Amino acid sequence: MRRKIVSDTRDDTIAWLKSSGYKVIGDSQVNHFMLDTGRDGASVIAAMKAQNIYIGPTWAIWPRAVRVTVGTPEEMMKFRTAFKTVMAAPATPA
């Protein structure tokens, strides 16, 4: 049951991200996914933290990508709201 909830929540979140013009890296089949933010990933992580949403980390080979762990459906709705706010703001350095 829990796997189904995580899978459905992940797929729904990824579909929202893609329909909103964001790039998800790969085809996740697990409880997290990689998201290319198009900006410095560390600054996106910091901005999300300011919204009380914790994501990350980044890697040297993917400085614009962040790892997002799938939470509950309610948590992922909060992620969407915060991510939309962060990405609507001008990019800032890390």
N, C-alpha and C positions, 0 to 999 in steps of 0.2 A: 504494500500500500504506500509506504513512504517513498520508495523508488518511483512510483507512478506520480506522486505529487511533485517530487523534485524534477522529474523529467518534464512533466507538463508545465511547471513553473519556468524552468529553463527555456523550453521551447517557446513559450509565450513571450518571455522577456527578450529573447533573441529576435523573434519575429517583430516585436515592437522596435527594437534597436535598428534592425535592417529597414523597416518601413519608414523610420525617421531619418534614414540616410547615414547611419553609423555602420562601421565595418567591424564585423565579428570575424576573428581569425579561426579558420578551421571549422570542423563540424563536431562540436562537443557532444559526447555521449556520457559525461560524468557530471559531478555536482559543481562544476565551475566552467568558465569559458574565458577566452582571451578577447579583449576589446581594443582595437586600434583607435585611440582617441583623436589622432590627427594633431596632437600637441604634446608638449612635454608631459610624459606620464606622471612624473613626480608632482608636478603642479596640479594635475587633475586629482591625484590622490589627496593632496593637501586641501584642495577646495572641497572635495567630497567630505573629508574629515570635518571641515568647518560646518558642513550640513548634517553632521552626526551620522554619516554613512562611511563605513570603513571598507576600503577595497585595496587591492595591490597584491603584490609588489610589481615593480618593473624589472627588466633585465637589461644589461648593457647592449645586447644584440637587438632588443626591441624597446628602445627608450620611449616610444609613444604608446606602447601597449600596456594595459593593466589586466590583472587577473581579477575576475569577479566570481566570488563564491555564491552559489544559489542559496537564498534563504527561503523563508516562508513566502507564500503569495503576498501577504501584507508587507513584509520586508522588501520584497522586490518592487512593489508599487512605490514605496518610499524611495528606493533606489532610482526608479524612473524619474520621479519628481525632482530629486536632487540632481541627477545627471543632466536633465534638461536645463535646470537652472545654471549649473556649472558651465555647460557648453554654450549657453546663450550669452554668458559674460565674456568679455575680452580675455584672451589667453594671458596668463601671467607667468613670469619665470618661477621656477621651483624655489 
